Amino acid sequence: MTTPTVLVTNDDGIDCGYLHALATAFQEYFKVFVVAPKNEQSWAGRSFSRRGHVAVLERPDLPWPAWSVDGTPSDAVNLGLSTLLPSPVDLVVSGINVGFNITLPLVMTSGTVAAALEGALWGHRAIAFSQAVNRKNFETVKEKNGHIKGEVATWRDAAAKRAATIAKDLMKSEPGNGIVHNINFPAVVAEATPIEKTQLGLVRLGGLFAPDGDGYEFAFPTEQTTVFCPEDADIQCLGRGHISHTVLDYRTLGRF
């Protein structure tokens, strides 16, 4: 049987340790190609570099055929599928994002999810992977760009291994035009951590900017207003310490 091919991308940048853990885990079941943004592109959503030059650099220093794209996550996937990869792919995966992508507001602004969506719109199976990071560890993880040690690294690698097995099982399904599987891991992951079928919760984030001199800077709100949060909501699932699997079917936005 031919080994399936996967395009791996993210929105935290090509040098992020969480992407490296994911690509490494996928090597057990897939032929891996990496095309990812040069720098962090969190909250980029489904944006493209409409103006200006998008530089692409091959990265022979990485363990997989890899290219960095000086643009958005959607730029990276589009260039990978249209130009950079030597052959068609069977799957597009994005992540592992540093931090969860749950509830409607975060999913709609996520560069991680948008990158997977670009793959889905090309007709490929597509998965977005994210992992919650405890607040006490978050700044360290970001400062070290995901190249951390200790228990946080153990949980990251466990999530990557679970991601690879989830993807392997998903290969049994038909490719979907506009379907993204949004997988969110809790901060603590083990081989036996349960996975639940979930739906998007809905929160109102409120203001996203704090005063900074004579202007404002982005500041993620510490309090949100919950609008929709049933027992099978993604946010409830993560609260139970389980893995959330939400199927995002963008086909419901149109007819195709």
Sequence and secondary structure as in RCSB ss.txt:
>XXXX:A:sequence
MTTPTVLVTNDDGIDCGYLHALATAFQEYFKVFVVAPKNEQSWAGRSFSRRGHVAVLERPDLPWPAWSVDGTPSD
AVNLGLSTLLPSPVDLVVSGINVGFNITLPLVMTSGTVAAALEGALWGHRAIAFSQAVNRKNFETVKEKNGHIKG
EVATWRDAAAKRAATIAKDLMKSEPGNGIVHNINFPAVVAEATPIEKTQLGLVRLGGLFAPDGDGYEFAFPTEQT
TVFCPEDADIQCLGRGHISHTVLDYRTLGRF
>XXXX:A:secstr
    EEEEE SS TT HHHHHHHHHHTTTSEEEEEEESS  TT  S    SS   EEE TTSSSSEEEESS HHH
HHHHIIIII SS  SEEEEEEEEB   SHHHHHH HHHHHHHHHHHTT EEEEEEE   HHHHHHHHHTTT   T
HHHHHHHHHHHHHHHHHHHHTTS   TTEEEEEEE SS  TT  EEEEB  EEE    EEEETTEEEE   S  E
EEE  TTBHHHHHHTT EEEEEEEGGGGS  
